[in-house]
Amino acid sequence: MKLQAISNQAFRDRKVRQVFDSFDEPVRERLLQLREMILDEAARNPEIGELQETLKWGQPSYLPVKPRIGTTIRLDRHSTDAGKIGFYFNCNSSLADDYQQFYPGVFEYEGRRAILIGVDGPVPEQALRHCIALALTYHLNKKR
């Protein structure tokens, strides 16, 4: 499934924008597409509420502003494979197990800390949106 067009939602933090601007074109475009999906999933789910967009370890990061709702999602190019980007999540969470249970063989994983996504080619958008929603509601889901 093809990712939707980028709407270029405004950046609130110019430092975050500068990090996106520092990437080469194909990496930047894929990261911006994922950013748009994260912002869209948060807007679709009233339980998530407003997101904080900031830098953690120099990586664009997204977390619900309200505490104990979700866990942080970070985006970055992969450190050793220029053809991939990482959708990083808390390695101490159960998200890696959840993602692999829901989507065996759909994604490439980097241990318990990331889903790796190709810079080029199709992305399983529906599955990735579900993974985003699971991360952004992680603590709510643990309570249920």
N, C-alpha and C positions, 0 to 999 in steps of 0.2 A: 504494500500500500504506500502511496506517495504522501510525503508530509505536506501539510497545507502551506500556503504561501505565508511568508513572514509579514506581520503587520507592523514591525518595528515599534513596539511599545516603548515609550520613552524610558530611558535609564534615569533613575533617581540619583545614582552615585556615579560621578564622572570617572572615578577610578575603575569601577567595574567596566564601564564603556571602553576605557583605555586598554584593559586586558583583552576584551573582544577584538578591538582594533589591532592589537599586536599580532594576531594570528594570520597566517596565510589565508588567501581567499577561500579555498574549499573547506578548510577547517573552520574558519569563522562562520561561513554560511551554515554548516551543519550544527555548530554550537548555537547559533542564533535560532535555528529551527527548534532545537531542543529547549532553549530558553522560552520560546513562544509557547511550546506545549506545556511547560511547567506553569507559566503564568495563566494559561488558559484553563488547565485542570484546577488550579486554585480558585479561579473565578467561577468555575462551574459548581464547586462544592462549598456551600456556605459553612460547613463545619471547619474547613481549613481557615477561612478568613484571610486577612491581609498577609502577604508574604514579605519577608525581609530579603532584600537582594544585597549581598555584600561580598566581600572577599574573605575566604578562609584558606590559609596556606597559599595565598596568591591566586586561588581559583574562584571563579564566579560561583556563589553559593546561595541556596534558597531554603528558607525555613519559615514556617508560620510564626507570625509575631506573637500570637497568644501561646503561652507555655503549655507543655504537655499535650500538644496536638499531634505534631509530626516530628520527623527527624530530618536532618539537613541533607540536601542533594547538592553535590558539587559537579561542575562540568570542567573538563580540560582535555587537551590533546593527550594522547597516550605517550608515555615517556620514551618508549622504545620502538613503537610502530607508527610511523608518520601517516599511515593510511587509516588510523583508527582514533576515535575519541573515547573518553571514559565518562560514563554516567556513574559517579561515585556515591556511595551511601555508607552508613555507619557499619563497620565490619563486626561490631559487637551486637548488632541487632539480628533478628531472625529473617531479615529481608532476603538475603542470598538464598536461604532455604525456600522461602515463600516463592520467590521468582522462579527458581529452578523447578519447584513443584508445579506451578501454574504453566510454565513455558519451557518444558524440557526440549532441548534442541533448537529453540527459537533464537536464543541469544548466545553470544560468546561471553563467558564470565571470566573475570580475573579474581580467582579465589572468592573470598567473602566480602570483597570491597567494591566491585564494579561490574557493570555491564559494559562490554566493549561494542562500539557501533562503528561501522565503516563510514569513512568520510564520503565515499561515493556509493551509489546504488540505493536500492530500496531499503526502507526501515519498516519493521512491523509496527505501524503507528498505534493501532488499537492496543496491542500488548504493552508497548512502551508507555502509553497513557495510563494503563492500569498500574504499571510499576510505579509511575510518578505518584498516582493517587495513593497507593499503598504506603509509600515513603512519607508523604505529606500528612497522612492520617495514622501513622504508625502507633503513636501512644494512645490515641482514641481506640484503635482496633485491639490493642492489648488489654484495655479495660473491659471490652465487651465479651 
